Each structure stands twice: as C-alpha cells, then as structure tokens.
Amino acid sequence: MTRDVDYLLTAIAPAVWGSTYLVTTQFLPQGYPLTVSMLRALPAGLLLLLAVRQLPHGAWWSRVFVLGALNFSIFWAMLFVAAYRLPGGVAATVGAIQPLIVLLLARLLLGSRIHPLAVFASFAGVAGVALLILTPSATLDPIGIAAGLAGAVSMAAGTVLTSRWRPPVSSLTFTAWQLTAGGMLLLPAVLWLEPTLPPLTSANLAGFAYLGLIGAAFTYYLWFRGIGRLEPATVSPLALLSPVTAVILGWAFLAQSLTPMQIAGMILVLGSVWLSQRAQSPVAARRAS
C-alpha cells in the first residue's frame, strides 16, 4: 500500500472528528462532558478488546496507560475545559498549534529533522483555523488558554510517543488498549465530578453509538495505523481538517453562515496540510531507500 493511500486513510479520522460537535449538540444530553468522553472511549475499547482477545504484557501495561492518558483522558478533559472557558474559535486556534509542538517533540524524542517548510506550514495552519472560526469579539481567559495549550501538548506527546513506542501488536489491538485505558482513567473523574445521566432517548443512544464506534474505535484505528506508517510531523497537521469539517457540517445542517473569510481559511488550512506532507516527503524517500 502506497504512502499516499496511508495518508488519505489517516485523514479520514480528523475529518470524521469534525462531526463531534454536531452529534454532541444535536443528539446527546448537555452538560456531561466527562461522561460523554468516558462513554466514547471505554465501551468502544472493551468491544475491541473482546474482538482482539489480547491484553498488554510487561512494560506495555504502563505504556498503554500513559498513551491512553495523553491521547484521550487528558486531551479530552482539557479540550472541554477550554471549550467552556473560551469561545470555540479561540479554543480551536490555540489547539491548532499542535503540529508545531509535534515538530519540537519529534526532534527531542525521535531525532527528527525540523524542516523550515513544515514550520511555515504549521503557522499557516494556525492562521487558517483563525480565519475559519475566530471572531473579532472573541475574549481570552487565562485558564482556558492554559487548558487549550495543555490539550495540544497532550495530544502532541501522545502522537510522538505512539510513534516511538512501536507496539508488537496490530493497530486494532493497540487502539483497543488505548481506548480502554483512556476510558478507565476518565471513569473516576466522571463518578466524582458529574451527576448521573438522565434517562437516555433513542437519539441519545444513537449519538453515543456513533461517537463510540465511528468517532472513536474506527477513526482512532486509522489514526494510530497512520502514526505507525508515517512520520508524526506528517500525521499531526491532518488534525486541522477537523474544524474544516465542523464548519461545513454546521453550514449544511445547522444553517450556520459560511463567509468568504471562512472559505479563505479552509483553503489556507488545506494548503498548510499539503505543505506539511510535502515537507516530510524527502524523509519518506530516504527511509525507503
């Protein structure tokens, strides 16, 4: 399978993640962010564990919980704190610095070269997301900014460590381990901090099923598979596709506006993703030779 196919399959994951806002607001009970995160991860992880029937062993127990915390528990918790403390556009713009953090961490932990074109593409991605969803009246909150940065660092570290710790199992098994660990780590916070869910409707159940099976199990399988086959600096900019999808779905299904500035932001984001991939192409060519 070629690098381009791997790249396109990996891009499906953040494109689907962009539907999370629509599904959460239209199908799920409001005010239960940690519960939603836990129910998105833990049932999907347990179902995958039943399918693969393989548990971690040795050092992989601790590694899986570290990765589960970085990729799910901490990242999702910080994401919701930022979302509550900041306007959506500010939170997304802060989170868009993740590719820059990945470049730095990949240099420190993997010895990867930092390509100037990749740095330029990362800044272009931040600018594109800002044009896409940032409003002039947006206000800043120090705690929200700190949470957004912490979430970006958490996912960036998870991406780089996932690449460094090559698992001795399939991507599906690796996804099952991480989802289960991330969900288990969220469970105490849910029991301590949030009230019990109200009786669920059929729409609620459909929303949870979508977020768990499609938005977590399927997409994170593609994401971790991509990290295993591509460089972290190539994979991480794909996360910028998520706000693009969210804006398009909001325009299509929620009658939200789509301005020329937002269209320009989409073009800039897509261009930055393409530039990031081009910046890492020489790396792939050298590795293949």
Secondary structure, DSSP 8 states (H G I E B T S, - for coil): --HHHHHHHHHHHHHHHTTHHHHHHHHS-SS-HHHHHHHHHHHHHHHHHHHH-----TTHHHHHHHHHIIIIIHHHHHHHHHHHHS-HHHHHHHHTTHHHHHHHHHHHHH-----HHHHHHHHHHHHHHHHHH--TT----HHHHHHHHHHHHHHHHHHHHHHHS--SS-HHHHHHHHHHHHHHHHHHHHHHHS-------HHHHHHHHIIIIIIIIIHHHHHHHHHHHS-HHHHGGGGGHHHHHHHHHHHHHS-----HHHHHHHHHHHHHHHHHHHHHHHHHHHHH-
